[in-house]
Amino acid sequence: MDPDTLDDAARHKMTIGTILPRPIAWTTTQNQAGVVNVAPFSYFMGCHSYLPALALSVGSRRDVPGMPKDTAANILSTGEFVVNLVDEALAEAMNQSAAAFPPDVGEAEAVGIELAPSVKVDVARVAASPISIECRLLHSLTLGEAPLASTLIVGRIVMWHVRADLLDPAYRIDQAAVQPIARMGGPNYVHARDPWTMAIPDWRDVVDRGPSDADTSDT
Ligand SMILES: Cc1cc2nc3c(=O)[nH]c(=O)nc-3n(C[C@H](O)[C@H](O)[C@H](O)COP(=O)(O)O)c2cc1C
């Protein structure tokens, strides 16, 4: 399907319906008055292991065309944010925080989301989140044009908070115990409950196996 033949609504549906599943960055920011904003973003990815860094993309407000959502405005103004992972227990609160609250209403207070202090950034994190990632703004890039512009935010990770039972001394996360949820197309979600293992092979093992099969079928 060629996006050039589709209207904006269909492009949006195709984009969120074809990139699956997407992890959720439940993002805390604050404005200059100190109002704490919490909102989920599934255009979210890790993007550098060694800086280290992550990226999320924040669209524009629907109610005030051309205005960035509060999360992007706050990150651009303070240079700080925290990405909090969402487990099954936090799903309902995460969803409520996605409602279009006005900028002066903090979702944390309105939804009843308990916050905990961060270490290296001023903005708080979600206390009950299994993993929280403190970030400082590294790059921002405007994608598209008003009124449908998005802000791609790249943040340098400056601190990880991992619930004590989830991390072993070799920096391995107990992934099944995190119980993260992920976004699918539309208002749909999946549970990531059954991690399984598949190690990347040595290329020589792949080559040894591949051609021998092919050779047999040729003769
Ligand atoms: C699971 C989920 C994922 C979302 N992902 C995005 C996203 O990637 N980008 C975006 O602009 N909005 C996304 N939204 C919508 C925002 O969360 C919503 O517009 C929110 O009100 C923005 O809040 P803010 O204005 O306080 O930043 C998502 C909503 C949900 C429920």
The ligand as an ORCA input file, in Angstrom:
! r2SCAN-3c Opt
* xyz 0 1
  C      -0.537      3.377     24.914
  C      -0.539      4.749     24.310
  C       0.486      5.126     23.469
  C       0.522      6.406     22.911
  N       1.567      6.738     22.104
  C       1.669      7.989     21.614
  C       2.797      8.371     20.814
  O       3.702      7.576     20.539
  N       2.857      9.657     20.378
  C       1.891     10.575     20.698
  O       1.998     11.743     20.304
  N       0.816     10.237     21.449
  C       0.688      8.978     21.926
  N      -0.387      8.637     22.717
  C      -1.355      9.675     23.090
  C      -0.832     10.549     24.243
  O      -0.550      9.770     25.379
  C      -1.896     11.594     24.598
  O      -2.062     12.474     23.500
  C      -1.587     12.392     25.859
  O      -2.717     13.148     26.213
  C      -0.418     13.331     25.678
  O      -0.257     13.978     26.911
  P       0.496     15.364     27.100
  O      -0.217     16.427     26.295
  O       0.375     15.575     28.579
  O       1.912     15.184     26.648
  C      -0.490      7.343     23.233
  C      -1.550      6.962     24.066
  C      -1.585      5.671     24.588
  C      -2.716      5.269     25.482
*
